[in-house]
Amino acid sequence: MFNSAIIDVAIGMILSFLAVSLAASAITEAISSILKWRENDLEKGFKALLNFDPAKHPLALELYNHALISPLTSGTAKTFETMEHKPAYINSEQFAVAFL
């Protein structure tokens, strides 16, 4: 292409590494989505952030039931285990508005 073997090899290596990294990222995202790693980690972090104790402080569950935090749920879950769709990501601005 450029009449230089070094540039052709460099371009080929760059494209090869990009293709492999894209495939690895897609596989990792598929596995984490199937096993619900992000949802579970977010729930653990959420409970730790708010010192979750369902008997004393239902704030974590109330926030998780908020429409800005979990827009796909009905907002009537009594426990974290009974929630239908747990979010895998919470926007910081939406969390702040729901918290207030």
Summary of the structure (lengths in Angstrom):
residues: 100
radius of gyration: 21.4
end to end distance: 59.8
largest distance: 73.0
contacts: 222
relative contact order: 0.10
helix: 59%
strand: 2%
